[in-house]
Amino acid sequence: MCAGGKEYFALKVKGDSMWPDYLEGDIVIVKKTPTCESGDVCAVYVNGYNATLKRVKFFESGELTTIPINSSYPPRTYTLEEIRSLPVSIAGVVVELRQKLK
């Protein structure tokens, strides 16, 4: 991971919006990048500093939807205005999941 000039960071999963794939206490390794592809699981900054882990979907209109895996939680769509004003931005793409087995 250290080769190639790419930057990575780790986040500890909190909550159950991404259950059953990502569990409370899991560690995700995130490749730092301001862009991603629609369908990627990403760390997304909302309000400039609150990070949420969600699947991301982009629309031609420029809107962005964050989609939890757990169906108990609704997707959240951000308009272009909200993306600018809150702001909402991609912190990076999840590239690895680390779970404790015991």
C-alpha positions as CSV (number, residue, x, y, z in Angstrom):
1,M,0.0,0.0,0.0
2,C,2.9,2.3,0.6
3,A,4.2,2.1,-2.9
4,G,3.0,4.2,-5.8
5,G,2.5,7.5,-4.1
6,K,-1.1,6.8,-3.1
7,E,-2.4,7.9,0.3
8,Y,-4.5,5.8,2.6
9,F,-6.3,6.2,5.9
10,A,-8.3,4.0,8.2
11,L,-11.7,4.5,9.7
12,K,-13.4,2.6,12.4
13,V,-17.0,1.6,11.5
14,K,-19.6,3.0,13.9
15,G,-23.3,2.1,13.6
16,D,-25.1,-0.4,11.6
17,S,-26.1,1.4,8.4
18,M,-23.7,-0.8,6.4
19,W,-24.7,-4.1,8.1
20,P,-24.2,-7.0,7.3
21,D,-21.1,-6.3,5.2
22,Y,-19.5,-3.8,7.6
23,L,-19.9,-4.3,11.3
24,E,-19.5,-1.9,14.2
25,G,-15.8,-1.9,15.2
26,D,-14.6,-3.0,11.8
27,I,-11.7,-1.1,10.3
28,V,-11.9,0.1,6.7
29,I,-8.8,1.1,4.7
30,V,-9.7,4.0,2.4
31,K,-7.7,5.2,-0.6
32,K,-7.7,9.0,-0.3
33,T,-9.2,10.5,-3.5
34,P,-11.8,13.2,-4.2
35,T,-13.4,11.1,-6.9
36,C,-15.0,7.7,-7.3
37,E,-17.1,5.7,-9.6
38,S,-20.9,5.3,-9.1
39,G,-21.4,2.1,-7.0
40,D,-18.2,2.4,-5.0
41,V,-18.3,2.2,-1.2
42,C,-16.8,5.4,0.0
43,A,-16.0,7.6,3.0
44,V,-18.1,10.7,2.3
45,Y,-17.7,14.0,4.1
46,V,-21.0,15.7,5.0
47,N,-20.9,19.2,6.5
48,G,-17.2,19.3,5.5
49,Y,-16.0,17.0,8.3
50,N,-18.5,14.3,9.4
51,A,-17.5,11.1,7.6
52,T,-20.1,8.5,6.6
53,L,-19.5,5.1,5.0
54,K,-21.9,4.5,2.2
55,R,-22.3,3.2,-1.4
56,V,-22.3,6.3,-3.7
57,K,-24.4,6.8,-6.8
58,F,-24.0,9.8,-9.2
59,F,-26.5,11.2,-11.5
60,E,-26.1,13.2,-14.7
61,S,-27.7,16.1,-13.0
62,G,-24.8,16.3,-10.6
63,E,-26.8,15.0,-7.7
64,L,-25.2,12.4,-5.4
65,T,-27.0,9.7,-3.4
66,T,-25.4,7.9,-0.4
67,I,-26.9,4.4,-0.1
68,P,-26.7,2.3,3.1
69,I,-26.6,-1.5,2.8
70,N,-28.9,-2.0,5.7
71,S,-32.5,-1.5,4.4
72,S,-33.6,-0.1,7.8
73,Y,-31.9,3.2,6.7
74,P,-33.0,5.2,3.7
75,P,-30.7,6.5,0.9
76,R,-30.0,10.2,1.1
77,T,-29.8,12.3,-2.1
78,Y,-27.9,15.6,-2.1
79,T,-28.7,18.3,-4.7
80,L,-26.0,20.3,-6.4
81,E,-26.9,23.2,-4.0
82,E,-26.5,20.9,-1.0
83,I,-23.2,19.5,-2.3
84,R,-21.8,23.0,-2.4
85,S,-23.4,24.5,0.7
86,L,-23.1,21.7,3.3
87,P,-20.5,20.7,1.7
88,V,-20.6,17.1,0.6
89,S,-17.4,15.5,-0.8
90,I,-15.7,12.2,-1.4
91,A,-12.9,11.5,1.1
92,G,-11.9,8.3,-0.5
93,V,-12.8,4.8,-1.7
94,V,-12.8,1.7,0.5
95,V,-10.2,-0.7,-0.6
96,E,-9.9,-3.1,2.3
97,L,-12.0,-4.3,5.2
98,R,-10.4,-5.6,8.5
99,Q,-12.6,-7.5,10.9
100,K,-11.8,-9.1,14.2
101,L,-12.7,-12.8,14.2
102,K,-12.4,-13.3,17.9
